[in-house]
């Protein structure tokens, strides 16, 4: 994992059934996240702003291209880490976009957590740097 600095760019994405978990996670790491530049897909970003008090740049919702917008930023070095709380039990109509974003993380060596345990480990490590 490459070294990070304060003010890093973090993407936050959550499927519908995982949005409550994302809000709880954001509250848990609010001190750290408030020092970062946050970008999120539409509804998730709105909830993080309204319920966790974080400043978040909102992209489109995932099914409308938000995952692709974040992937484009990631591919040009504008995203340092991704937390994408996926719902593996519910089919997603934009599954190809989701897979493309996770693949972009792998291609560009960007840390990506796709479940709550991984997200806590990632944000915990990043917050200590």
N, C-alpha and C positions, 0 to 999 in steps of 0.2 A: 504494500500500500504506500502510495507516495505521501510526502509530508504535506500537511495542511496548515492553514493560517486562519486567524480570526476573520470573520466576515466571509466565510466560504459560501458557495452557492449550493443550496440543497433543494432538490425536487421532492415534493410530497404528493403522493397519489394514493387514493383508496377506492376500491370498489364499494358499491352501495352498502353492502352488509358489513363493511369494515370501517366505515366512516366514523362511527362512535369510538372504535379502537384508536383511530388516528387522532381524534380530538383528545382522548385521554393521554395518548403518547405525547402529543404536543404540549399538553399541560405539564406532564412529568418532566419534560426537557425544555420548558419554556425559557428558562434563563439562558441556556445555550442557544436555542433557536432564535431568540430575540436579537442575538448578535450576528446572525447569518442573513444572507439574502435568500429569501424563500420564494420558490415558484411552485405552483400547484395547478392541477386541473380544476375546472370551474367550481363545481359544488364543494369539493373538498376544500379549496382555498377560501371560499366564502365562509364555510363553517369554522375553519381555523382562525379566521379573522374575528368572526362574531363570538365564538365560544371559547377561544383560547387567547384572544387579544393579540394575535401576531399580525405583523405586517406581511402580507403575501401578495405577490403578483399572480393574478389568476389568468390561466390560459383557457381555451375552450374546454368543455367537458370531454372526457375520454372518448366516448362514441362519436363526437363531432370533430375529433382531430387533436385534442389536447395532448394525448400521449405522443403523437407525432411531432407536435410543436416542441415538447420537452426533449424528445429524441434529437431534433435538429439542433437545439442549443447544446446538448450534450456532445454531439459530434464535432462541434467547433470549439470545444473547451470551455463552455460557459456554465457547466454543471459539474460539481465536484463529488456529489454523492446523491443517491436516489433511495428513497423509502417508498416502496410500492406495496401497500397492503392489499394483496390479491385475495379474491374469494375463489378458491379452487373448486368449490362445489356448485357454482352457478355458471352456466355457459354465458360467455360474453360475446355480443355480436361483433365487437371490434378486436377479437382475439389476435388476428394478424398484426395489428398495431401494437398490442401488448407484447407479443413475442419480438417484434422489431425493436422495441425500447429495451427490453432485457438483453437482447443480442447486442445492441449498441453499447450497453454497459460492459459487456464482455469484450467487445472489440476494442473499446477505448480504455479498458482497465479502470472503470469507475465502480466503486463499491455500491452494491445494490442489495437492499434487504427486502424480501418479499413476504415476510411474516413478522408478527409482533416480537417474537424472541430475537430474531435477527436484527430487527430495527432497534431494539433496546441495546443490543451488543454494539451495533454500529454507532448509534448516537452517543452511547456511553464512552466509547473509545475516542470519537471525534471531540467530545466535550473536554477531554483531558489534555488535548494537544494545545 
